[in-house]
Amino acid sequence: MTCAKCEKPLSFNELGLNRKLNANAARLCMRCMAEKLGVSELRLREKIGEYLAAGCMYFVKED
Ligand SMILES: [Zn+2]
């Protein structure tokens, strides 16, 4: 699976973000999604942390 906009390969967590935040649209990488949603990439990383803390199985801890 690659980003519909820039064709970067999507990570597991990026796919999770698409499921959570971008359900009905094309699959996007974190950078393109941040641009589309009008938020910072940092904010999306924080969201991943929040979903992880909530035990959401769409996300894994990254190094
Ligand atoms: Zn992209």
N, CA, C, O and the ligand as a Tripos MOL2 file, in Angstrom:
@<TRIPOS>MOLECULE
protein
  253   251    64     0     0
PROTEIN
NO_CHARGES

@<TRIPOS>ATOM
      1 N           0.8560   -1.2050    0.0000 N.3       1 MET1
      2 CA          0.0000    0.0000    0.0000 C.3       1 MET1
      3 C           0.8860    1.2470    0.0000 C.2       1 MET1
      4 O           1.7970    1.3630    0.8200 O.2       1 MET1
      5 N           0.6240    2.1640   -0.9030 N.am      2 THR2
      6 CA          1.4100    3.3940   -0.9660 C.3       2 THR2
      7 C           0.4800    4.6060   -0.8880 C.2       2 THR2
      8 O          -0.7240    4.4940   -1.1180 O.2       2 THR2
      9 N           1.0510    5.7520   -0.5650 N.am      3 CYS3
     10 CA          0.2910    6.9980   -0.4810 C.3       3 CYS3
     11 C          -0.3250    7.3340   -1.8350 C.2       3 CYS3
     12 O           0.3420    7.2470   -2.8650 O.2       3 CYS3
     13 N          -1.5930    7.7170   -1.8290 N.am      4 ALA4
     14 CA         -2.2910    8.0300   -3.0730 C.3       4 ALA4
     15 C          -1.7640    9.3140   -3.7010 C.2       4 ALA4
     16 O          -1.9850    9.5660   -4.8860 O.2       4 ALA4
     17 N          -1.0710   10.1200   -2.9120 N.am      5 LYS5
     18 CA         -0.6100   11.4140   -3.4130 C.3       5 LYS5
     19 C           0.8590   11.3860   -3.8200 C.2       5 LYS5
     20 O           1.2050   11.7750   -4.9360 O.2       5 LYS5
     21 N           1.7330   10.9210   -2.9040 N.am      6 CYS6
     22 CA          3.1770   10.9720   -3.1990 C.3       6 CYS6
     23 C           3.7820    9.5890   -3.4270 C.2       6 CYS6
     24 O           4.9690    9.4840   -3.7360 O.2       6 CYS6
     25 N           2.9920    8.5300   -3.2810 N.am      7 GLU7
     26 CA          3.4070    7.1480   -3.5630 C.3       7 GLU7
     27 C           4.4750    6.6110   -2.6240 C.2       7 GLU7
     28 O           5.1260    5.6120   -2.9290 O.2       7 GLU7
     29 N           4.6560    7.2630   -1.4920 N.am      8 LYS8
     30 CA          5.5370    6.7310   -0.4500 C.3       8 LYS8
     31 C           4.8860    5.4840    0.1510 C.2       8 LYS8
     32 O           3.6750    5.4740    0.3670 O.2       8 LYS8
     33 N           5.6630    4.4350    0.4230 N.am      9 PRO9
     34 CA          5.0810    3.2670    1.0960 C.3       9 PRO9
     35 C           4.5320    3.6470    2.4730 C.2       9 PRO9
     36 O           5.1570    4.4170    3.2030 O.2       9 PRO9
     37 N           3.3720    3.1090    2.8220 N.am     10 LEU10
     38 CA          2.7280    3.4780    4.0860 C.3      10 LEU10
     39 C           3.1360    2.5240    5.1950 C.2      10 LEU10
     40 O           3.1850    1.3110    4.9890 O.2      10 LEU10
     41 N           3.4260    3.0620    6.3600 N.am     11 SER11
     42 CA          3.7350    2.2400    7.5300 C.3      11 SER11
     43 C           2.4370    1.7170    8.1470 C.2      11 SER11
     44 O           1.3400    2.1710    7.8200 O.2      11 SER11
     45 N           2.5960    0.7610    9.0360 N.am     12 PHE12
     46 CA          1.4370    0.2180    9.7490 C.3      12 PHE12
     47 C           0.6620    1.3250   10.4520 C.2      12 PHE12
     48 O          -0.5660    1.3630   10.3850 O.2      12 PHE12
     49 N           1.3740    2.2270   11.1290 N.am     13 ASN13
     50 CA          0.6990    3.3020   11.8590 C.3      13 ASN13
     51 C           0.0370    4.3050   10.9130 C.2      13 ASN13
     52 O          -1.0100    4.8630   11.2400 O.2      13 ASN13
     53 N           0.6290    4.5330    9.7660 N.am     14 GLU14
     54 CA         -0.0130    5.4200    8.7940 C.3      14 GLU14
     55 C          -1.3240    4.8070    8.2910 C.2      14 GLU14
     56 O          -2.3160    5.5100    8.0960 O.2      14 GLU14
     57 N          -1.3140    3.5030    8.0880 N.am     15 LEU15
     58 CA         -2.5710    2.8440    7.7060 C.3      15 LEU15
     59 C          -3.6050    2.9790    8.8220 C.2      15 LEU15
     60 O          -4.7890    3.1840    8.5570 O.2      15 LEU15
     61 N          -3.1540    2.8620   10.0660 N.am     16 GLY16
     62 CA         -4.0560    3.0330   11.2040 C.3      16 GLY16
     63 C          -4.6530    4.4250   11.2380 C.2      16 GLY16
     64 O          -5.8440    4.5950   11.4980 O.2      16 GLY16
     65 N          -3.8180    5.4200   10.9730 N.am     17 LEU17
     66 CA         -4.3190    6.7990   10.9470 C.3      17 LEU17
     67 C          -5.3580    6.9710    9.8540 C.2      17 LEU17
     68 O          -6.3630    7.6540   10.0490 O.2      17 LEU17
     69 N          -5.1200    6.3550    8.7070 N.am     18 ASN18
     70 CA         -6.1160    6.4280    7.6360 C.3      18 ASN18
     71 C          -7.4430    5.8190    8.0850 C.2      18 ASN18
     72 O          -8.5130    6.3560    7.7990 O.2      18 ASN18
     73 N          -7.3590    4.6940    8.7900 N.am     19 ARG19
     74 CA         -8.5900    4.0660    9.2890 C.3      19 ARG19
     75 C          -9.3320    4.9980   10.2480 C.2      19 ARG19
     76 O         -10.5580    5.1020   10.2150 O.2      19 ARG19
     77 N          -8.5580    5.6730   11.1040 N.am     20 LYS20
     78 CA         -9.1730    6.4820   12.1540 C.3      20 LYS20
     79 C          -9.6320    7.8550   11.6670 C.2      20 LYS20
     80 O         -10.7060    8.3290   12.0390 O.2      20 LYS20
     81 N          -8.8060    8.4900   10.8270 N.am     21 LEU21
     82 CA         -9.0210    9.9100   10.5330 C.3      21 LEU21
     83 C          -9.4690   10.1760    9.0990 C.2      21 LEU21
     84 O          -9.9240   11.2740    8.7800 O.2      21 LEU21
     85 N          -9.3420    9.1870    8.2540 N.am     22 ASN22
     86 CA         -9.4850    9.4520    6.8240 C.3      22 ASN22
     87 C         -10.2600    8.3090    6.1760 C.2      22 ASN22
     88 O          -9.9410    7.8680    5.0720 O.2      22 ASN22
     89 N         -11.2830    7.8410    6.8840 N.am     23 ALA23
     90 CA        -11.9000    6.5570    6.5620 C.3      23 ALA23
     91 C         -12.4390    6.4550    5.1390 C.2      23 ALA23
     92 O         -12.3540    5.3950    4.5180 O.2      23 ALA23
     93 N         -12.9770    7.5160    4.6350 N.am     24 ASN24
     94 CA        -13.6540    7.4090    3.3410 C.3      24 ASN24
     95 C         -12.8620    7.9750    2.1790 C.2      24 ASN24
     96 O         -13.3870    8.1310    1.0760 O.2      24 ASN24
     97 N         -11.6090    8.2780    2.4260 N.am     25 ALA25
     98 CA        -10.8160    8.9090    1.3800 C.3      25 ALA25
     99 C          -9.6580    8.0070    0.9720 C.2      25 ALA25
    100 O          -9.4760    6.9200    1.5190 O.2      25 ALA25
    101 N          -8.8860    8.4750    0.0090 N.am     26 ALA26
    102 CA         -7.7240    7.7260   -0.4590 C.3      26 ALA26
    103 C          -6.7050    7.5960    0.6560 C.2      26 ALA26
    104 O          -6.6290    8.4540    1.5350 O.2      26 ALA26
    105 N          -5.9180    6.5250    0.6240 N.am     27 ARG27
    106 CA         -4.8780    6.3000    1.6250 C.3      27 ARG27
    107 C          -3.7570    7.3160    1.4640 C.2      27 ARG27
    108 O          -3.2420    7.5200    0.3650 O.2      27 ARG27
    109 N          -3.3840    7.9490    2.5690 N.am     28 LEU28
    110 CA         -2.3350    8.9710    2.5190 C.3      28 LEU28
    111 C          -1.2510    8.6850    3.5560 C.2      28 LEU28
    112 O          -1.5190    8.0930    4.6010 O.2      28 LEU28
    113 N          -0.0200    9.1150    3.2530 N.am     29 CYS29
    114 CA          1.0450    9.0370    4.2430 C.3      29 CYS29
    115 C           0.8360   10.1470    5.2830 C.2      29 CYS29
    116 O          -0.0270   11.0090    5.1180 O.2      29 CYS29
    117 N           1.6290   10.1120    6.3430 N.am     30 MET30
    118 CA          1.4170   11.0590    7.4350 C.3      30 MET30
    119 C           1.5630   12.5140    6.9660 C.2      30 MET30
    120 O           0.7870   13.3860    7.3570 O.2      30 MET30
    121 N           2.5590   12.7500    6.1340 N.am     31 ARG31
    122 CA          2.7930   14.1200    5.6870 C.3      31 ARG31
    123 C           1.6310   14.6370    4.8300 C.2      31 ARG31
    124 O           1.1540   15.7540    5.0300 O.2      31 ARG31
    125 N           1.1860   13.8220    3.8870 N.am     32 CYS32
    126 CA          0.0900   14.2590    3.0110 C.3      32 CYS32
    127 C          -1.2210   14.3700    3.7970 C.2      32 CYS32
    128 O          -2.0420   15.2430    3.5160 O.2      32 CYS32
    129 N          -1.4140   13.4910    4.7770 N.am     33 MET33
    130 CA         -2.6320   13.5720    5.5880 C.3      33 MET33
    131 C          -2.6340   14.8350    6.4390 C.2      33 MET33
    132 O          -3.6610   15.5000    6.5740 O.2      33 MET33
    133 N          -1.4740   15.1610    7.0130 N.am     34 ALA34
    134 CA         -1.3740   16.3770    7.8190 C.3      34 ALA34
    135 C          -1.7400   17.5920    6.9760 C.2      34 ALA34
    136 O          -2.4590   18.4850    7.4260 O.2      34 ALA34
    137 N          -1.2350   17.6110    5.7510 N.am     35 GLU35
    138 CA         -1.5260   18.7110    4.8320 C.3      35 GLU35
    139 C          -3.0260   18.7600    4.5330 C.2      35 GLU35
    140 O          -3.6370   19.8290    4.5590 O.2      35 GLU35
    141 N          -3.6120   17.5940    4.2490 N.am     36 LYS36
    142 CA         -5.0290   17.5420    3.9040 C.3      36 LYS36
    143 C          -5.9070   17.9840    5.0840 C.2      36 LYS36
    144 O          -6.8920   18.7000    4.9020 O.2      36 LYS36
    145 N          -5.5350   17.5460    6.2980 N.am     37 LEU37
    146 CA         -6.3600   17.8370    7.4740 C.3      37 LEU37
    147 C          -6.0420   19.2050    8.0680 C.2      37 LEU37
    148 O          -6.7610   19.6870    8.9430 O.2      37 LEU37
    149 N          -4.9740   19.8250    7.5970 N.am     38 GLY38
    150 CA         -4.6040   21.1440    8.1070 C.3      38 GLY38
    151 C          -4.0350   21.0970    9.5170 C.2      38 GLY38
    152 O          -4.2040   22.0370   10.2930 O.2      38 GLY38
    153 N          -3.3550   19.9890    9.8480 N.am     39 VAL39
    154 CA         -2.6940   19.8690   11.1490 C.3      39 VAL39
    155 C          -1.2200   19.5460   10.9170 C.2      39 VAL39
    156 O          -0.8150   19.2470    9.7940 O.2      39 VAL39
    157 N          -0.4160   19.6070   11.9890 N.am     40 SER40
    158 CA          1.0020   19.3000   11.8520 C.3      40 SER40
    159 C           1.2200   17.7850   11.9240 C.2      40 SER40
    160 O           0.4150   17.0500   12.4960 O.2      40 SER40
    161 N           2.3380   17.3370   11.3230 N.am     41 GLU41
    162 CA          2.7070   15.9240   11.4520 C.3      41 GLU41
    163 C           2.8940   15.5430   12.9100 C.2      41 GLU41
    164 O           2.5540   14.4360   13.3260 O.2      41 GLU41
    165 N           3.4450   16.4830   13.6870 N.am     42 LEU42
    166 CA          3.6460   16.2300   15.1180 C.3      42 LEU42
    167 C           2.3180   15.8980   15.7960 C.2      42 LEU42
    168 O           2.2400   14.9940   16.6270 O.2      42 LEU42
    169 N           1.2910   16.6320   15.4330 N.am     43 ARG43
    170 CA         -0.0480   16.3900   16.0030 C.3      43 ARG43
    171 C          -0.5280   14.9750   15.6610 C.2      43 ARG43
    172 O          -1.1320   14.3030   16.4970 O.2      43 ARG43
    173 N          -0.2590   14.5290   14.4410 N.am     44 LEU44
    174 CA         -0.6640   13.1700   14.0600 C.3      44 LEU44
    175 C           0.1150   12.1370   14.8670 C.2      44 LEU44
    176 O          -0.4350   11.1070   15.2570 O.2      44 LEU44
    177 N           1.4120   12.4150   15.1210 N.am     45 ARG45
    178 CA          2.1960   11.4860   15.9500 C.3      45 ARG45
    179 C           1.6380   11.4460   17.3760 C.2      45 ARG45
    180 O           1.6040   10.3920   18.0120 O.2      45 ARG45
    181 N           1.2060   12.5990   17.8610 N.am     46 GLU46
    182 CA          0.5690   12.6280   19.1840 C.3      46 GLU46
    183 C          -0.7090   11.7890   19.1830 C.2      46 GLU46
    184 O          -0.9910   11.0700   20.1410 O.2      46 GLU46
    185 N          -1.4790   11.8900   18.0940 N.am     47 LYS47
    186 CA         -2.7150   11.0960   17.9910 C.3      47 LYS47
    187 C          -2.3920    9.6050   18.0500 C.2      47 LYS47
    188 O          -3.0910    8.8410   18.7160 O.2      47 LYS47
    189 N          -1.3360    9.1930   17.3540 N.am     48 ILE48
    190 CA         -0.9300    7.7830   17.3920 C.3      48 ILE48
    191 C          -0.6540    7.3770   18.8300 C.2      48 ILE48
    192 O          -1.0680    6.3050   19.2710 O.2      48 ILE48
    193 N           0.0580    8.2510   19.5700 N.am     49 GLY49
    194 CA          0.3450    7.9730   20.9770 C.3      49 GLY49
    195 C          -0.9320    7.8280   21.7930 C.2      49 GLY49
    196 O          -1.0270    6.9730   22.6730 O.2      49 GLY49
    197 N          -1.9150    8.6760   21.4900 N.am     50 GLU50
    198 CA         -3.1950    8.6110   22.2190 C.3      50 GLU50
    199 C          -3.9370    7.3080   21.9080 C.2      50 GLU50
    200 O          -4.4850    6.6690   22.8070 O.2      50 GLU50
    201 N          -3.9490    6.9250   20.6410 N.am     51 TYR51
    202 CA         -4.6240    5.6770   20.2760 C.3      51 TYR51
    203 C          -3.9170    4.4750   20.8950 C.2      51 TYR51
    204 O          -4.5580    3.5330   21.3600 O.2      51 TYR51
    205 N          -2.5740    4.5240   20.8920 N.am     52 LEU52
    206 CA         -1.7990    3.4410   21.5150 C.3      52 LEU52
    207 C          -2.1450    3.3200   22.9960 C.2      52 LEU52
    208 O          -2.3580    2.2240   23.5150 O.2      52 LEU52
    209 N          -2.1960    4.4700   23.6620 N.am     53 ALA53
    210 CA         -2.4960    4.4840   25.0910 C.3      53 ALA53
    211 C          -3.8960    3.9340   25.3570 C.2      53 ALA53
    212 O          -4.1650    3.3580   26.4110 O.2      53 ALA53
    213 N          -4.7810    4.1240   24.3760 N.am     54 ALA54
    214 CA         -6.1520    3.6250   24.5180 C.3      54 ALA54
    215 C          -6.2630    2.1490   24.1280 C.2      54 ALA54
    216 O          -7.3380    1.5570   24.2160 O.2      54 ALA54
    217 N          -5.1390    1.5610   23.6960 N.am     55 GLY55
    218 CA         -5.1330    0.1490   23.3600 C.3      55 GLY55
    219 C          -5.6520   -0.1710   21.9730 C.2      55 GLY55
    220 O          -6.0750   -1.2960   21.7060 O.2      55 GLY55
    221 N          -5.6220    0.8190   21.0840 N.am     56 CYS56
    222 CA         -6.1270    0.5900   19.7270 C.3      56 CYS56
    223 C          -5.1810   -0.3220   18.9460 C.2      56 CYS56
    224 O          -3.9760   -0.0760   18.8880 O.2      56 CYS56
    225 N          -5.7310   -1.3660   18.3530 N.am     57 MET57
    226 CA         -4.8970   -2.3700   17.6790 C.3      57 MET57
    227 C          -4.4720   -1.9320   16.2790 C.2      57 MET57
    228 O          -3.7500   -2.6650   15.6040 O.2      57 MET57
    229 N          -4.8960   -0.7750   15.8360 N.am     58 TYR58
    230 CA         -4.4660   -0.2890   14.5250 C.3      58 TYR58
    231 C          -3.0660    0.3250   14.5770 C.2      58 TYR58
    232 O          -2.5190    0.7230   13.5480 O.2      58 TYR58
    233 N          -2.4800    0.4010   15.7990 N.am     59 PHE59
    234 CA         -1.1950    1.0830   15.9460 C.3      59 PHE59
    235 C          -0.1930    0.2200   16.7170 C.2      59 PHE59
    236 O          -0.5640   -0.5930   17.5640 O.2      59 PHE59
    237 N           1.0800    0.4240   16.3980 N.am     60 VAL60
    238 CA          2.1590   -0.2310   17.1430 C.3      60 VAL60
    239 C           3.1280    0.8490   17.6040 C.2      60 VAL60
    240 O           3.2120    1.9230   17.0080 O.2      60 VAL60
    241 N           3.8500    0.5510   18.6620 N.am     61 LYS61
    242 CA          4.8760    1.4770   19.1500 C.3      61 LYS61
    243 C           6.0140    1.5420   18.1450 C.2      61 LYS61
    244 O           6.5060    0.5130   17.6820 O.2      61 LYS61
    245 N           6.4360    2.7770   17.8060 N.am     62 GLU62
    246 CA          7.5730    2.9380   16.9020 C.3      62 GLU62
    247 C           8.8060    3.3390   17.6830 C.2      62 GLU62
    248 O           8.7120    3.8920   18.7780 O.2      62 GLU62
    249 N           9.9730    3.0530   17.1030 N.am     63 ASP63
    250 CA         11.2240    3.4280   17.7670 C.3      63 ASP63
    251 C          11.3970    4.9320   17.7650 C.2      63 ASP63
    252 O          12.3930    5.4390   18.2810 O.2      63 ASP63
    253 ZN          2.0920   11.1240    0.7570 Zn       64 ZN64
@<TRIPOS>BOND
     1     1     2 1
     2     2     3 1
     3     3     4 2
     4     3     5 am
     5     5     6 1
     6     6     7 1
     7     7     8 2
     8     7     9 am
     9     9    10 1
    10    10    11 1
    11    11    12 2
    12    11    13 am
    13    13    14 1
    14    14    15 1
    15    15    16 2
    16    15    17 am
    17    17    18 1
    18    18    19 1
    19    19    20 2
    20    19    21 am
    21    21    22 1
    22    22    23 1
    23    23    24 2
    24    23    25 am
    25    25    26 1
    26    26    27 1
    27    27    28 2
    28    27    29 am
    29    29    30 1
    30    30    31 1
    31    31    32 2
    32    31    33 am
    33    33    34 1
    34    34    35 1
    35    35    36 2
    36    35    37 am
    37    37    38 1
    38    38    39 1
    39    39    40 2
    40    39    41 am
    41    41    42 1
    42    42    43 1
    43    43    44 2
    44    43    45 am
    45    45    46 1
    46    46    47 1
    47    47    48 2
    48    47    49 am
    49    49    50 1
    50    50    51 1
    51    51    52 2
    52    51    53 am
    53    53    54 1
    54    54    55 1
    55    55    56 2
    56    55    57 am
    57    57    58 1
    58    58    59 1
    59    59    60 2
    60    59    61 am
    61    61    62 1
    62    62    63 1
    63    63    64 2
    64    63    65 am
    65    65    66 1
    66    66    67 1
    67    67    68 2
    68    67    69 am
    69    69    70 1
    70    70    71 1
    71    71    72 2
    72    71    73 am
    73    73    74 1
    74    74    75 1
    75    75    76 2
    76    75    77 am
    77    77    78 1
    78    78    79 1
    79    79    80 2
    80    79    81 am
    81    81    82 1
    82    82    83 1
    83    83    84 2
    84    83    85 am
    85    85    86 1
    86    86    87 1
    87    87    88 2
    88    87    89 am
    89    89    90 1
    90    90    91 1
    91    91    92 2
    92    91    93 am
    93    93    94 1
    94    94    95 1
    95    95    96 2
    96    95    97 am
    97    97    98 1
    98    98    99 1
    99    99   100 2
   100    99   101 am
   101   101   102 1
   102   102   103 1
   103   103   104 2
   104   103   105 am
   105   105   106 1
   106   106   107 1
   107   107   108 2
   108   107   109 am
   109   109   110 1
   110   110   111 1
   111   111   112 2
   112   111   113 am
   113   113   114 1
   114   114   115 1
   115   115   116 2
   116   115   117 am
   117   117   118 1
   118   118   119 1
   119   119   120 2
   120   119   121 am
   121   121   122 1
   122   122   123 1
   123   123   124 2
   124   123   125 am
   125   125   126 1
   126   126   127 1
   127   127   128 2
   128   127   129 am
   129   129   130 1
   130   130   131 1
   131   131   132 2
   132   131   133 am
   133   133   134 1
   134   134   135 1
   135   135   136 2
   136   135   137 am
   137   137   138 1
   138   138   139 1
   139   139   140 2
   140   139   141 am
   141   141   142 1
   142   142   143 1
   143   143   144 2
   144   143   145 am
   145   145   146 1
   146   146   147 1
   147   147   148 2
   148   147   149 am
   149   149   150 1
   150   150   151 1
   151   151   152 2
   152   151   153 am
   153   153   154 1
   154   154   155 1
   155   155   156 2
   156   155   157 am
   157   157   158 1
   158   158   159 1
   159   159   160 2
   160   159   161 am
   161   161   162 1
   162   162   163 1
   163   163   164 2
   164   163   165 am
   165   165   166 1
   166   166   167 1
   167   167   168 2
   168   167   169 am
   169   169   170 1
   170   170   171 1
   171   171   172 2
   172   171   173 am
   173   173   174 1
   174   174   175 1
   175   175   176 2
   176   175   177 am
   177   177   178 1
   178   178   179 1
   179   179   180 2
   180   179   181 am
   181   181   182 1
   182   182   183 1
   183   183   184 2
   184   183   185 am
   185   185   186 1
   186   186   187 1
   187   187   188 2
   188   187   189 am
   189   189   190 1
   190   190   191 1
   191   191   192 2
   192   191   193 am
   193   193   194 1
   194   194   195 1
   195   195   196 2
   196   195   197 am
   197   197   198 1
   198   198   199 1
   199   199   200 2
   200   199   201 am
   201   201   202 1
   202   202   203 1
   203   203   204 2
   204   203   205 am
   205   205   206 1
   206   206   207 1
   207   207   208 2
   208   207   209 am
   209   209   210 1
   210   210   211 1
   211   211   212 2
   212   211   213 am
   213   213   214 1
   214   214   215 1
   215   215   216 2
   216   215   217 am
   217   217   218 1
   218   218   219 1
   219   219   220 2
   220   219   221 am
   221   221   222 1
   222   222   223 1
   223   223   224 2
   224   223   225 am
   225   225   226 1
   226   226   227 1
   227   227   228 2
   228   227   229 am
   229   229   230 1
   230   230   231 1
   231   231   232 2
   232   231   233 am
   233   233   234 1
   234   234   235 1
   235   235   236 2
   236   235   237 am
   237   237   238 1
   238   238   239 1
   239   239   240 2
   240   239   241 am
   241   241   242 1
   242   242   243 1
   243   243   244 2
   244   243   245 am
   245   245   246 1
   246   246   247 1
   247   247   248 2
   248   247   249 am
   249   249   250 1
   250   250   251 1
   251   251   252 2
@<TRIPOS>SUBSTRUCTURE
     1 MET1         2 RESIDUE 1 A MET
     2 THR2         6 RESIDUE 1 A THR
     3 CYS3        10 RESIDUE 1 A CYS
     4 ALA4        14 RESIDUE 1 A ALA
     5 LYS5        18 RESIDUE 1 A LYS
     6 CYS6        22 RESIDUE 1 A CYS
     7 GLU7        26 RESIDUE 1 A GLU
     8 LYS8        30 RESIDUE 1 A LYS
     9 PRO9        34 RESIDUE 1 A PRO
    10 LEU10       38 RESIDUE 1 A LEU
    11 SER11       42 RESIDUE 1 A SER
    12 PHE12       46 RESIDUE 1 A PHE
    13 ASN13       50 RESIDUE 1 A ASN
    14 GLU14       54 RESIDUE 1 A GLU
    15 LEU15       58 RESIDUE 1 A LEU
    16 GLY16       62 RESIDUE 1 A GLY
    17 LEU17       66 RESIDUE 1 A LEU
    18 ASN18       70 RESIDUE 1 A ASN
    19 ARG19       74 RESIDUE 1 A ARG
    20 LYS20       78 RESIDUE 1 A LYS
    21 LEU21       82 RESIDUE 1 A LEU
    22 ASN22       86 RESIDUE 1 A ASN
    23 ALA23       90 RESIDUE 1 A ALA
    24 ASN24       94 RESIDUE 1 A ASN
    25 ALA25       98 RESIDUE 1 A ALA
    26 ALA26      102 RESIDUE 1 A ALA
    27 ARG27      106 RESIDUE 1 A ARG
    28 LEU28      110 RESIDUE 1 A LEU
    29 CYS29      114 RESIDUE 1 A CYS
    30 MET30      118 RESIDUE 1 A MET
    31 ARG31      122 RESIDUE 1 A ARG
    32 CYS32      126 RESIDUE 1 A CYS
    33 MET33      130 RESIDUE 1 A MET
    34 ALA34      134 RESIDUE 1 A ALA
    35 GLU35      138 RESIDUE 1 A GLU
    36 LYS36      142 RESIDUE 1 A LYS
    37 LEU37      146 RESIDUE 1 A LEU
    38 GLY38      150 RESIDUE 1 A GLY
    39 VAL39      154 RESIDUE 1 A VAL
    40 SER40      158 RESIDUE 1 A SER
    41 GLU41      162 RESIDUE 1 A GLU
    42 LEU42      166 RESIDUE 1 A LEU
    43 ARG43      170 RESIDUE 1 A ARG
    44 LEU44      174 RESIDUE 1 A LEU
    45 ARG45      178 RESIDUE 1 A ARG
    46 GLU46      182 RESIDUE 1 A GLU
    47 LYS47      186 RESIDUE 1 A LYS
    48 ILE48      190 RESIDUE 1 A ILE
    49 GLY49      194 RESIDUE 1 A GLY
    50 GLU50      198 RESIDUE 1 A GLU
    51 TYR51      202 RESIDUE 1 A TYR
    52 LEU52      206 RESIDUE 1 A LEU
    53 ALA53      210 RESIDUE 1 A ALA
    54 ALA54      214 RESIDUE 1 A ALA
    55 GLY55      218 RESIDUE 1 A GLY
    56 CYS56      222 RESIDUE 1 A CYS
    57 MET57      226 RESIDUE 1 A MET
    58 TYR58      230 RESIDUE 1 A TYR
    59 PHE59      234 RESIDUE 1 A PHE
    60 VAL60      238 RESIDUE 1 A VAL
    61 LYS61      242 RESIDUE 1 A LYS
    62 GLU62      246 RESIDUE 1 A GLU
    63 ASP63      250 RESIDUE 1 A ASP
    64 ZN64       253 GROUP 0 **** ****
